[in-house]
Amino acid sequence: MTQGQVLRVAGRVLTGPAAAGDEGETLDAIWVIDGRVSLTPPASTREVTTVRGYALPGLVDAHCHVGLGPEGAVDDATSEEQALAERESGALLLRDAGSAADTRWIDRRDDLPRVIRAGRHIARPRRYIRDYAHEVEPSQLVDQVRREARAGDGWVKLVGDWIDRERGDLAPLWPADVAREAIAAAHAEGARVTAHCFAEDSLRDLVEAGIDCVEHATGLTDETIPLFAERGVAIVPTLVNIATFPRLALSGEQRYPRWAAHMRRLHARRHATVRAAWEAGIPVYAGTDAGGSLPHGLIAAEVAELAAAGLPPLAALSAATWGARAWLGRPGLTEGAPADLVVYAEDPRRDLTELARPTRVVLRGHVVS
């Protein structure tokens, strides 16, 4: 659109959960004026372009890695391709859950999604993927967390567990007292803390230490689910990534058979784990873990996986739209908010696979796709 034009989005605009019922809150139309949402038409006569369909707030990929590839940081051109793939999928708000690359330049691009960064992963030496993380000893964790909290966008990312080669299985990285001090340091800097956790053993210590979120969370059990619910600790299950566990187990079982068997067990109960977490009241958000080994642009597949795990369609939608935006402190389709939205030909509440077929993507008030 050119300066002075108004975009009218008409049909069904899905803005959030309803006070009652399962259809969600809808409007017949919204207007985009000077890049922002208006719930009323412009007072003056201006050129109006109309887009019709079912509109959602721009989707959220709450766990991805822009600037990261299989061997660590990637160049700016590759980072741009990753961000564009997210945009084409309708994901207009990205929570970057750890990247070795400096992607601040994306913030200066009006045609790329907004990014909320958790800085770089923090792990112990030789206890995570090579060239991904700041590798520090427990005695250095608090200072490193402070640095990442000051450099990020309100989040810090710890590696909570990874394979211990001597044990031959997944094991926690941080002593409980060190984790507690590090999380308190992040909170003092105004940042929330999340952690990569596949297995069971690190979860209780991290929650009792005050962590805000756990990524993957495949190790949740009947003992730890109530603790997460009581403390309000969110999870981002990344089920499209968990689907790779059998392949990973096959590749490593000769050297680490105990680890491989563990990964297969976690995979086998992944849907039941997420369903039990959601039913207990744990906040669940959609993230793909794109970057590294997975391609970007998988948010529709992740929402479908949440539904396969047992979340009702509106809850699965919320996990990637208004619910996720509220959790991350970003607006949806409210008066005066930046006009980031996605339009579909059919109703995604009736068929979640419709999320994979956006007809229009509007970013900062401009139709970009």
BALOBA-1460 file (C-alpha; in Angstrom, 3 decimals):
// residues 369
<rec num="1" residu="m" x="0.000" y="0.000" z="0.000"/>
<rec num="2" residu="t" x="1.080" y="3.548" z="-0.634"/>
<rec num="3" residu="q" x="1.007" y="6.339" z="1.922"/>
<rec num="4" residu="g" x="-2.565" y="7.386" z="2.700"/>
<rec num="5" residu="q" x="-4.176" y="4.104" z="1.690"/>
<rec num="6" residu="v" x="-6.298" y="2.139" z="4.130"/>
<rec num="7" residu="l" x="-6.479" y="-1.651" z="4.253"/>
<rec num="8" residu="r" x="-9.816" y="-3.162" z="5.271"/>
<rec num="9" residu="v" x="-9.707" y="-6.753" z="6.453"/>
<rec num="10" residu="a" x="-13.231" y="-8.148" z="6.241"/>
<rec num="11" residu="g" x="-14.899" y="-11.481" z="6.806"/>
<rec num="12" residu="r" x="-13.994" y="-12.992" z="10.170"/>
<rec num="13" residu="v" x="-11.175" y="-11.486" z="12.219"/>
<rec num="14" residu="l" x="-10.258" y="-13.828" z="15.094"/>
<rec num="15" residu="t" x="-8.912" y="-11.669" z="17.895"/>
<rec num="16" residu="g" x="-8.807" y="-13.903" z="20.953"/>
<rec num="17" residu="p" x="-10.628" y="-16.321" z="23.214"/>
<rec num="18" residu="a" x="-14.283" y="-15.692" z="23.930"/>
<rec num="19" residu="a" x="-15.560" y="-15.152" z="27.445"/>
<rec num="20" residu="a" x="-17.606" y="-18.318" z="26.972"/>
<rec num="21" residu="g" x="-17.893" y="-20.975" z="24.343"/>
<rec num="22" residu="d" x="-15.259" y="-22.377" z="22.030"/>
<rec num="23" residu="e" x="-15.563" y="-20.228" z="18.908"/>
<rec num="24" residu="g" x="-13.270" y="-17.422" z="20.009"/>
<rec num="25" residu="e" x="-13.838" y="-13.691" z="19.793"/>
<rec num="26" residu="t" x="-14.398" y="-12.396" z="16.262"/>
<rec num="27" residu="l" x="-14.972" y="-9.100" z="14.466"/>
<rec num="28" residu="d" x="-16.531" y="-8.572" z="11.060"/>
<rec num="29" residu="a" x="-13.774" y="-6.191" z="9.995"/>
<rec num="30" residu="i" x="-10.757" y="-4.182" z="11.079"/>
<rec num="31" residu="w" x="-8.908" y="-1.387" z="9.303"/>
<rec num="32" residu="v" x="-5.185" y="-0.805" z="8.916"/>
<rec num="33" residu="i" x="-4.425" y="2.913" z="9.013"/>
<rec num="34" residu="d" x="-0.834" y="4.143" z="8.864"/>
<rec num="35" residu="g" x="0.424" y="0.681" z="9.748"/>
<rec num="36" residu="r" x="-1.746" y="0.227" z="12.833"/>
<rec num="37" residu="v" x="-4.980" y="-1.548" z="13.678"/>
<rec num="38" residu="s" x="-8.180" y="0.458" z="13.916"/>
<rec num="39" residu="l" x="-11.412" y="-1.121" z="15.052"/>
<rec num="40" residu="t" x="-13.416" y="1.657" z="13.378"/>
<rec num="41" residu="p" x="-13.268" y="2.943" z="9.789"/>
<rec num="42" residu="p" x="-11.305" y="6.135" z="9.058"/>
<rec num="43" residu="a" x="-13.218" y="9.359" z="9.571"/>
<rec num="44" residu="s" x="-11.899" y="10.963" z="6.404"/>
<rec num="45" residu="t" x="-12.354" y="9.748" z="2.844"/>
<rec num="46" residu="r" x="-9.286" y="7.743" z="1.884"/>
<rec num="47" residu="e" x="-8.553" y="5.081" z="-0.692"/>
<rec num="48" residu="v" x="-9.506" y="1.716" z="0.778"/>
<rec num="49" residu="t" x="-8.211" y="-1.689" z="-0.318"/>
<rec num="50" residu="t" x="-10.218" y="-4.654" z="0.962"/>
<rec num="51" residu="v" x="-8.874" y="-8.107" z="1.773"/>
<rec num="52" residu="r" x="-11.430" y="-10.789" z="2.612"/>
<rec num="53" residu="g" x="-11.069" y="-14.007" z="4.528"/>
<rec num="54" residu="y" x="-10.369" y="-15.322" z="8.011"/>
<rec num="55" residu="a" x="-7.707" y="-13.243" z="9.772"/>
<rec num="56" residu="l" x="-5.520" y="-14.091" z="12.761"/>
<rec num="57" residu="p" x="-2.903" y="-12.077" z="14.610"/>
<rec num="58" residu="g" x="0.518" y="-12.742" z="13.107"/>
<rec num="59" residu="l" x="1.579" y="-16.229" z="14.182"/>
<rec num="60" residu="v" x="4.238" y="-16.754" z="16.848"/>
<rec num="61" residu="d" x="7.101" y="-19.236" z="16.637"/>
<rec num="62" residu="a" x="7.997" y="-19.223" z="20.320"/>
<rec num="63" residu="h" x="11.127" y="-21.344" z="19.900"/>
<rec num="64" residu="c" x="13.309" y="-20.964" z="16.849"/>
<rec num="65" residu="h" x="16.909" y="-20.042" z="16.060"/>
<rec num="66" residu="v" x="17.500" y="-17.326" z="13.468"/>
<rec num="67" residu="g" x="21.185" y="-17.117" z="12.606"/>
<rec num="68" residu="l" x="21.961" y="-20.703" z="13.575"/>
<rec num="69" residu="g" x="22.892" y="-23.675" z="11.400"/>
<rec num="70" residu="p" x="24.168" y="-27.214" z="12.005"/>
<rec num="71" residu="e" x="27.697" y="-25.929" z="12.650"/>
<rec num="72" residu="g" x="26.877" y="-22.780" z="14.610"/>
<rec num="73" residu="a" x="26.429" y="-19.214" z="13.428"/>
<rec num="74" residu="v" x="25.456" y="-18.582" z="9.799"/>
<rec num="75" residu="d" x="25.988" y="-15.499" z="7.645"/>
<rec num="76" residu="d" x="23.486" y="-12.658" z="7.280"/>
<rec num="77" residu="a" x="22.210" y="-13.901" z="3.918"/>
<rec num="78" residu="t" x="21.271" y="-17.264" z="5.445"/>
<rec num="79" residu="s" x="19.715" y="-15.558" z="8.452"/>
<rec num="80" residu="e" x="17.615" y="-13.482" z="6.065"/>
<rec num="81" residu="e" x="16.422" y="-16.618" z="4.276"/>
<rec num="82" residu="q" x="15.433" y="-18.107" z="7.636"/>
<rec num="83" residu="a" x="13.485" y="-15.003" z="8.642"/>
<rec num="84" residu="l" x="11.749" y="-14.862" z="5.263"/>
<rec num="85" residu="a" x="10.726" y="-18.513" z="5.545"/>
<rec num="86" residu="e" x="9.115" y="-17.727" z="8.895"/>
<rec num="87" residu="r" x="7.351" y="-14.716" z="7.379"/>
<rec num="88" residu="e" x="5.992" y="-16.737" z="4.457"/>
<rec num="89" residu="s" x="4.535" y="-19.232" z="6.933"/>
<rec num="90" residu="g" x="2.726" y="-16.397" z="8.719"/>
<rec num="91" residu="a" x="5.058" y="-16.365" z="11.737"/>
<rec num="92" residu="l" x="5.574" y="-12.642" z="12.328"/>
<rec num="93" residu="l" x="6.830" y="-12.785" z="15.920"/>
<rec num="94" residu="l" x="9.795" y="-15.020" z="16.698"/>
<rec num="95" residu="r" x="11.246" y="-15.912" z="20.062"/>
<rec num="96" residu="d" x="14.831" y="-16.750" z="19.240"/>
<rec num="97" residu="a" x="15.717" y="-19.364" z="21.857"/>
<rec num="98" residu="g" x="19.483" y="-19.091" z="21.432"/>
<rec num="99" residu="s" x="21.684" y="-18.100" z="18.527"/>
<rec num="100" residu="a" x="25.425" y="-17.759" z="18.053"/>
<rec num="101" residu="a" x="24.928" y="-15.018" z="15.428"/>
<rec num="102" residu="d" x="24.293" y="-11.317" z="15.892"/>
<rec num="103" residu="t" x="20.927" y="-10.729" z="14.208"/>
<rec num="104" residu="r" x="20.205" y="-7.227" z="15.523"/>
<rec num="105" residu="w" x="20.249" y="-5.938" z="11.952"/>
<rec num="106" residu="i" x="16.882" y="-7.674" z="11.441"/>
<rec num="107" residu="d" x="15.306" y="-5.057" z="13.706"/>
<rec num="108" residu="r" x="16.036" y="-2.415" z="11.081"/>
<rec num="109" residu="r" x="14.137" y="-4.318" z="8.372"/>
<rec num="110" residu="d" x="10.436" y="-3.484" z="8.164"/>
<rec num="111" residu="d" x="9.859" y="-6.487" z="5.897"/>
<rec num="112" residu="l" x="11.110" y="-9.127" z="8.366"/>
<rec num="113" residu="p" x="9.439" y="-10.596" z="11.460"/>
<rec num="114" residu="r" x="9.984" y="-9.120" z="14.881"/>
<rec num="115" residu="v" x="12.487" y="-11.080" z="16.960"/>
<rec num="116" residu="i" x="12.669" y="-11.502" z="20.746"/>
<rec num="117" residu="r" x="16.137" y="-12.821" z="21.551"/>
<rec num="118" residu="a" x="17.322" y="-15.013" z="24.412"/>
<rec num="119" residu="g" x="20.982" y="-14.353" z="23.595"/>
<rec num="120" residu="r" x="23.257" y="-17.325" z="23.153"/>
<rec num="121" residu="h" x="22.767" y="-20.701" z="24.836"/>
<rec num="122" residu="i" x="24.714" y="-21.208" z="28.070"/>
<rec num="123" residu="a" x="26.098" y="-24.702" z="28.650"/>
<rec num="124" residu="r" x="29.006" y="-26.487" z="30.311"/>
<rec num="125" residu="p" x="32.096" y="-27.440" z="28.286"/>
<rec num="126" residu="r" x="31.498" y="-30.423" z="25.997"/>
<rec num="127" residu="r" x="27.894" y="-30.726" z="27.218"/>
<rec num="128" residu="y" x="26.048" y="-29.330" z="24.214"/>
<rec num="129" residu="i" x="26.291" y="-29.002" z="20.434"/>
<rec num="130" residu="r" x="29.690" y="-27.697" z="19.376"/>
<rec num="131" residu="d" x="29.900" y="-23.967" z="18.532"/>
<rec num="132" residu="y" x="26.352" y="-23.255" z="19.738"/>
<rec num="133" residu="a" x="26.770" y="-22.090" z="23.319"/>
<rec num="134" residu="h" x="28.825" y="-20.034" z="25.713"/>
<rec num="135" residu="e" x="30.541" y="-22.865" z="27.562"/>
<rec num="136" residu="v" x="31.168" y="-22.098" z="31.239"/>
<rec num="137" residu="e" x="31.744" y="-23.939" z="34.483"/>
<rec num="138" residu="p" x="29.161" y="-23.713" z="37.270"/>
<rec num="139" residu="s" x="31.263" y="-21.134" z="39.098"/>
<rec num="140" residu="q" x="30.978" y="-18.862" z="36.035"/>
<rec num="141" residu="l" x="27.275" y="-19.317" z="35.376"/>
<rec num="142" residu="v" x="25.891" y="-16.372" z="37.348"/>
<rec num="143" residu="d" x="28.178" y="-13.830" z="35.677"/>
<rec num="144" residu="q" x="27.437" y="-15.248" z="32.216"/>
<rec num="145" residu="v" x="23.699" y="-15.121" z="32.880"/>
<rec num="146" residu="r" x="23.977" y="-11.471" z="33.859"/>
<rec num="147" residu="r" x="25.794" y="-10.689" z="30.609"/>
<rec num="148" residu="e" x="23.212" y="-12.493" z="28.482"/>
<rec num="149" residu="a" x="20.330" y="-10.867" z="30.361"/>
<rec num="150" residu="r" x="21.747" y="-7.419" z="29.632"/>
<rec num="151" residu="a" x="22.390" y="-8.239" z="25.964"/>
<rec num="152" residu="g" x="19.108" y="-10.005" z="25.167"/>
<rec num="153" residu="d" x="15.463" y="-9.009" z="24.805"/>
<rec num="154" residu="g" x="14.239" y="-10.121" z="28.206"/>
<rec num="155" residu="w" x="15.160" y="-13.811" z="28.062"/>
<rec num="156" residu="v" x="18.131" y="-16.019" z="28.950"/>
<rec num="157" residu="k" x="18.540" y="-19.586" z="27.656"/>
<rec num="158" residu="l" x="20.232" y="-22.304" z="29.722"/>
<rec num="159" residu="v" x="20.988" y="-25.837" z="28.624"/>
<rec num="160" residu="g" x="19.376" y="-27.755" z="31.452"/>
<rec num="161" residu="d" x="20.355" y="-31.285" z="30.460"/>
<rec num="162" residu="w" x="22.407" y="-33.052" z="27.804"/>
<rec num="163" residu="i" x="24.171" y="-36.355" z="27.385"/>
<rec num="164" residu="d" x="26.810" y="-37.139" z="30.008"/>
<rec num="165" residu="r" x="29.335" y="-39.310" z="28.213"/>
<rec num="166" residu="e" x="30.472" y="-41.074" z="31.366"/>
<rec num="167" residu="r" x="26.911" y="-41.859" z="32.384"/>
<rec num="168" residu="g" x="25.901" y="-42.661" z="28.801"/>
<rec num="169" residu="d" x="22.574" y="-40.865" z="29.211"/>
<rec num="170" residu="l" x="20.958" y="-37.469" z="29.640"/>
<rec num="171" residu="a" x="21.883" y="-35.704" z="32.876"/>
<rec num="172" residu="p" x="21.496" y="-32.234" z="34.429"/>
<rec num="173" residu="l" x="24.206" y="-29.635" z="33.818"/>
<rec num="174" residu="w" x="23.876" y="-27.350" z="36.848"/>
<rec num="175" residu="p" x="23.841" y="-27.909" z="40.619"/>
<rec num="176" residu="a" x="20.543" y="-26.755" z="42.114"/>
<rec num="177" residu="d" x="22.084" y="-23.977" z="44.230"/>
<rec num="178" residu="v" x="23.958" y="-22.555" z="41.236"/>
<rec num="179" residu="a" x="20.826" y="-22.638" z="39.069"/>
<rec num="180" residu="r" x="18.882" y="-20.810" z="41.784"/>
<rec num="181" residu="e" x="21.482" y="-18.045" z="42.048"/>
<rec num="182" residu="a" x="21.723" y="-17.696" z="38.254"/>
<rec num="183" residu="i" x="17.969" y="-17.457" z="37.764"/>
<rec num="184" residu="a" x="17.726" y="-14.880" z="40.549"/>
<rec num="185" residu="a" x="20.460" y="-12.861" z="38.835"/>
<rec num="186" residu="a" x="18.522" y="-12.893" z="35.553"/>
<rec num="187" residu="h" x="15.342" y="-11.816" z="37.313"/>
<rec num="188" residu="a" x="17.229" y="-8.963" z="38.966"/>
<rec num="189" residu="e" x="18.191" y="-7.793" z="35.465"/>
<rec num="190" residu="g" x="14.551" y="-7.916" z="34.355"/>
<rec num="191" residu="a" x="14.936" y="-11.084" z="32.245"/>
<rec num="192" residu="r" x="13.067" y="-14.358" z="32.279"/>
<rec num="193" residu="v" x="14.894" y="-17.685" z="32.071"/>
<rec num="194" residu="t" x="14.167" y="-20.763" z="30.013"/>
<rec num="195" residu="a" x="16.032" y="-24.035" z="29.670"/>
<rec num="196" residu="h" x="16.499" y="-26.833" z="27.179"/>
<rec num="197" residu="c" x="15.368" y="-30.005" z="28.980"/>
<rec num="198" residu="f" x="14.705" y="-33.352" z="27.360"/>
<rec num="199" residu="a" x="14.844" y="-35.619" z="30.420"/>
<rec num="200" residu="e" x="13.272" y="-35.864" z="33.849"/>
<rec num="201" residu="d" x="16.089" y="-35.227" z="36.303"/>
<rec num="202" residu="s" x="16.686" y="-31.475" z="35.932"/>
<rec num="203" residu="l" x="13.061" y="-30.358" z="36.046"/>
<rec num="204" residu="r" x="12.295" y="-30.192" z="39.764"/>
<rec num="205" residu="d" x="15.526" y="-28.353" z="40.585"/>
<rec num="206" residu="l" x="14.973" y="-25.771" z="37.838"/>
<rec num="207" residu="v" x="11.344" y="-25.106" z="38.764"/>
<rec num="208" residu="e" x="12.168" y="-24.808" z="42.456"/>
<rec num="209" residu="a" x="14.992" y="-22.454" z="41.451"/>
<rec num="210" residu="g" x="12.405" y="-20.121" z="39.901"/>
<rec num="211" residu="i" x="12.688" y="-20.812" z="36.174"/>
<rec num="212" residu="d" x="10.012" y="-19.251" z="33.964"/>
<rec num="213" residu="c" x="9.793" y="-21.730" z="31.076"/>
<rec num="214" residu="v" x="11.117" y="-25.093" z="29.914"/>
<rec num="215" residu="e" x="11.728" y="-25.941" z="26.275"/>
<rec num="216" residu="h" x="10.783" y="-29.423" z="24.997"/>
<rec num="217" residu="a" x="9.781" y="-30.679" z="28.481"/>
<rec num="218" residu="t" x="9.508" y="-34.280" z="27.303"/>
<rec num="219" residu="g" x="10.601" y="-35.422" z="30.766"/>
<rec num="220" residu="l" x="7.499" y="-34.160" z="32.574"/>
<rec num="221" residu="t" x="5.955" y="-36.800" z="34.843"/>
<rec num="222" residu="d" x="2.993" y="-37.161" z="37.185"/>
<rec num="223" residu="e" x="5.293" y="-35.876" z="39.943"/>
<rec num="224" residu="t" x="6.544" y="-32.727" z="38.201"/>
<rec num="225" residu="i" x="3.439" y="-31.682" z="36.246"/>
<rec num="226" residu="p" x="1.648" y="-30.427" z="39.406"/>
<rec num="227" residu="l" x="4.783" y="-28.462" z="40.373"/>
<rec num="228" residu="f" x="4.885" y="-26.725" z="36.971"/>
<rec num="229" residu="a" x="1.178" y="-25.935" z="37.214"/>
<rec num="230" residu="e" x="1.457" y="-24.571" z="40.757"/>
<rec num="231" residu="r" x="4.384" y="-22.291" z="39.835"/>
<rec num="232" residu="g" x="2.937" y="-21.234" z="36.452"/>
<rec num="233" residu="v" x="5.995" y="-22.460" z="34.544"/>
<rec num="234" residu="a" x="5.295" y="-22.527" z="30.792"/>
<rec num="235" residu="i" x="6.430" y="-25.160" z="28.316"/>
<rec num="236" residu="v" x="7.195" y="-24.969" z="24.593"/>
<rec num="237" residu="p" x="7.069" y="-28.630" z="23.498"/>
<rec num="238" residu="t" x="8.599" y="-28.277" z="19.971"/>
<rec num="239" residu="l" x="6.879" y="-31.485" z="18.897"/>
<rec num="240" residu="v" x="8.087" y="-31.250" z="15.290"/>
<rec num="241" residu="n" x="11.587" y="-31.498" z="16.723"/>
<rec num="242" residu="i" x="10.720" y="-34.292" z="19.158"/>
<rec num="243" residu="a" x="9.613" y="-36.266" z="16.089"/>
<rec num="244" residu="t" x="13.323" y="-36.599" z="15.222"/>
<rec num="245" residu="f" x="14.134" y="-38.545" z="18.429"/>
<rec num="246" residu="p" x="13.909" y="-42.023" z="16.859"/>
<rec num="247" residu="r" x="16.354" y="-41.009" z="14.119"/>
<rec num="248" residu="l" x="18.731" y="-39.517" z="16.684"/>
<rec num="249" residu="a" x="18.477" y="-42.637" z="18.816"/>
<rec num="250" residu="l" x="19.285" y="-44.863" z="15.859"/>
<rec num="251" residu="s" x="22.368" y="-42.819" z="15.015"/>
<rec num="252" residu="g" x="23.762" y="-42.994" z="18.566"/>
<rec num="253" residu="e" x="22.606" y="-46.278" z="20.018"/>
<rec num="254" residu="q" x="25.801" y="-48.209" z="19.286"/>
<rec num="255" residu="r" x="27.855" y="-45.838" z="21.421"/>
<rec num="256" residu="y" x="25.181" y="-44.801" z="23.924"/>
<rec num="257" residu="p" x="22.486" y="-47.517" z="24.101"/>
<rec num="258" residu="r" x="21.090" y="-46.249" z="27.412"/>
<rec num="259" residu="w" x="20.640" y="-42.750" z="25.982"/>
<rec num="260" residu="a" x="19.051" y="-44.116" z="22.804"/>
<rec num="261" residu="a" x="16.507" y="-46.155" z="24.751"/>
<rec num="262" residu="h" x="15.708" y="-43.113" z="26.879"/>
<rec num="263" residu="m" x="15.129" y="-40.926" z="23.820"/>
<rec num="264" residu="r" x="12.747" y="-43.516" z="22.369"/>
<rec num="265" residu="r" x="10.733" y="-43.616" z="25.607"/>
<rec num="266" residu="l" x="10.464" y="-39.828" z="25.680"/>
<rec num="267" residu="h" x="9.319" y="-39.825" z="22.067"/>
<rec num="268" residu="a" x="6.741" y="-42.565" z="22.604"/>
<rec num="269" residu="r" x="4.910" y="-40.618" z="25.316"/>
<rec num="270" residu="r" x="5.350" y="-37.115" z="23.842"/>
<rec num="271" residu="h" x="1.687" y="-36.525" z="23.031"/>
<rec num="272" residu="a" x="0.460" y="-37.917" z="26.335"/>
<rec num="273" residu="t" x="2.955" y="-35.696" z="28.170"/>
<rec num="274" residu="v" x="1.774" y="-32.518" z="26.443"/>
<rec num="275" residu="r" x="-1.873" y="-33.426" z="26.899"/>
<rec num="276" residu="a" x="-1.381" y="-34.076" z="30.623"/>
<rec num="277" residu="a" x="0.497" y="-30.788" z="31.001"/>
<rec num="278" residu="w" x="-2.235" y="-28.797" z="29.270"/>
<rec num="279" residu="e" x="-5.021" y="-30.512" z="31.205"/>
<rec num="280" residu="a" x="-3.207" y="-29.646" z="34.452"/>
<rec num="281" residu="g" x="-3.213" y="-25.960" z="33.514"/>
<rec num="282" residu="i" x="0.411" y="-25.565" z="32.444"/>
<rec num="283" residu="p" x="0.727" y="-22.786" z="29.823"/>
<rec num="284" residu="v" x="1.662" y="-24.388" z="26.484"/>
<rec num="285" residu="y" x="3.029" y="-22.395" z="23.531"/>
<rec num="286" residu="a" x="3.941" y="-23.323" z="19.957"/>
<rec num="287" residu="g" x="7.573" y="-23.408" z="18.885"/>
<rec num="288" residu="t" x="9.310" y="-25.365" z="16.157"/>
<rec num="289" residu="d" x="13.009" y="-25.414" z="17.135"/>
<rec num="290" residu="a" x="13.738" y="-24.354" z="13.536"/>
<rec num="291" residu="g" x="17.352" y="-23.502" z="12.869"/>
<rec num="292" residu="g" x="20.194" y="-25.872" z="13.463"/>
<rec num="293" residu="s" x="18.900" y="-29.053" z="11.854"/>
<rec num="294" residu="l" x="15.259" y="-28.141" z="11.103"/>
<rec num="295" residu="p" x="14.106" y="-25.754" z="8.357"/>
<rec num="296" residu="h" x="12.213" y="-22.587" z="9.218"/>
<rec num="297" residu="g" x="8.534" y="-22.098" z="8.422"/>
<rec num="298" residu="l" x="7.074" y="-25.069" z="10.331"/>
<rec num="299" residu="i" x="4.675" y="-23.279" z="12.653"/>
<rec num="300" residu="a" x="1.545" y="-24.735" z="11.007"/>
<rec num="301" residu="a" x="2.931" y="-28.238" z="11.485"/>
<rec num="302" residu="e" x="3.633" y="-27.510" z="15.155"/>
<rec num="303" residu="v" x="0.084" y="-26.295" z="15.784"/>
<rec num="304" residu="a" x="-1.202" y="-29.476" z="14.137"/>
<rec num="305" residu="e" x="1.033" y="-31.497" z="16.475"/>
<rec num="306" residu="l" x="-0.382" y="-29.716" z="19.527"/>
<rec num="307" residu="a" x="-3.851" y="-30.653" z="18.334"/>
<rec num="308" residu="a" x="-2.721" y="-34.240" z="17.783"/>
<rec num="309" residu="a" x="-1.534" y="-34.232" z="21.387"/>
<rec num="310" residu="g" x="-5.055" y="-33.392" z="22.525"/>
<rec num="311" residu="l" x="-5.306" y="-29.595" z="22.713"/>
<rec num="312" residu="p" x="-8.675" y="-28.326" z="21.416"/>
<rec num="313" residu="p" x="-8.353" y="-26.380" z="18.138"/>
<rec num="314" residu="l" x="-8.855" y="-22.971" z="19.764"/>
<rec num="315" residu="a" x="-6.228" y="-23.732" z="22.423"/>
<rec num="316" residu="a" x="-3.780" y="-24.872" z="19.737"/>
<rec num="317" residu="l" x="-4.446" y="-21.649" z="17.819"/>
<rec num="318" residu="s" x="-3.976" y="-19.570" z="20.955"/>
<rec num="319" residu="a" x="-0.617" y="-21.250" z="21.564"/>
<rec num="320" residu="a" x="0.601" y="-19.679" z="18.311"/>
<rec num="321" residu="t" x="-1.399" y="-16.428" z="18.277"/>
<rec num="322" residu="w" x="-3.061" y="-14.278" z="20.951"/>
<rec num="323" residu="g" x="-1.995" y="-16.462" z="23.893"/>
<rec num="324" residu="a" x="1.632" y="-16.541" z="22.839"/>
<rec num="325" residu="r" x="1.638" y="-12.814" z="22.101"/>
<rec num="326" residu="a" x="0.272" y="-11.987" z="25.549"/>
<rec num="327" residu="w" x="2.894" y="-14.248" z="27.160"/>
<rec num="328" residu="l" x="5.663" y="-12.483" z="25.264"/>
<rec num="329" residu="g" x="4.252" y="-9.028" z="25.992"/>
<rec num="330" residu="r" x="3.265" y="-8.225" z="22.408"/>
<rec num="331" residu="p" x="-0.214" y="-7.104" z="21.271"/>
<rec num="332" residu="g" x="-2.600" y="-8.944" z="19.006"/>
<rec num="333" residu="l" x="-5.255" y="-7.286" z="16.861"/>
<rec num="334" residu="t" x="-6.211" y="-4.550" z="19.308"/>
<rec num="335" residu="e" x="-6.845" y="-0.856" z="18.795"/>
<rec num="336" residu="g" x="-3.629" y="0.953" z="17.874"/>
<rec num="337" residu="a" x="-1.481" y="-2.175" z="17.732"/>
<rec num="338" residu="p" x="0.983" y="-2.670" z="14.865"/>
<rec num="339" residu="a" x="-0.899" y="-4.366" z="12.034"/>
<rec num="340" residu="d" x="0.725" y="-7.808" z="11.918"/>
<rec num="341" residu="l" x="-1.804" y="-10.356" z="10.703"/>
<rec num="342" residu="v" x="-2.372" y="-13.358" z="8.459"/>
<rec num="343" residu="v" x="-5.429" y="-13.992" z="6.255"/>
<rec num="344" residu="y" x="-6.782" y="-17.394" z="5.180"/>
<rec num="345" residu="a" x="-9.422" y="-18.428" z="2.677"/>
<rec num="346" residu="e" x="-11.070" y="-20.884" z="5.081"/>
<rec num="347" residu="d" x="-11.661" y="-20.961" z="8.810"/>
<rec num="348" residu="p" x="-8.613" y="-22.351" z="10.666"/>
<rec num="349" residu="r" x="-10.816" y="-23.141" z="13.662"/>
<rec num="350" residu="r" x="-12.554" y="-25.768" z="11.538"/>
<rec num="351" residu="d" x="-9.376" y="-27.111" z="9.935"/>
<rec num="352" residu="l" x="-6.002" y="-26.330" z="11.493"/>
<rec num="353" residu="t" x="-4.205" y="-27.407" z="8.320"/>
<rec num="354" residu="e" x="-5.486" y="-24.126" z="6.847"/>
<rec num="355" residu="l" x="-2.630" y="-22.429" z="8.741"/>
<rec num="356" residu="a" x="-0.267" y="-23.822" z="6.118"/>
<rec num="357" residu="r" x="-2.125" y="-21.928" z="3.356"/>
<rec num="358" residu="p" x="-2.102" y="-18.178" z="4.097"/>
<rec num="359" residu="t" x="-3.508" y="-16.023" z="1.302"/>
<rec num="360" residu="r" x="-2.156" y="-12.715" z="2.630"/>
<rec num="361" residu="v" x="0.542" y="-11.831" z="5.155"/>
<rec num="362" residu="v" x="0.412" y="-8.282" z="6.496"/>
<rec num="363" residu="l" x="3.471" y="-7.022" z="8.381"/>
<rec num="364" residu="r" x="3.620" y="-3.543" z="9.899"/>
<rec num="365" residu="g" x="0.563" y="-2.675" z="7.880"/>
<rec num="366" residu="h" x="1.968" y="-3.744" z="4.491"/>
<rec num="367" residu="v" x="0.918" y="-6.758" z="2.467"/>
<rec num="368" residu="v" x="4.231" y="-8.618" z="2.116"/>
<rec num="369" residu="s" x="3.022" y="-11.963" z="0.816"/>
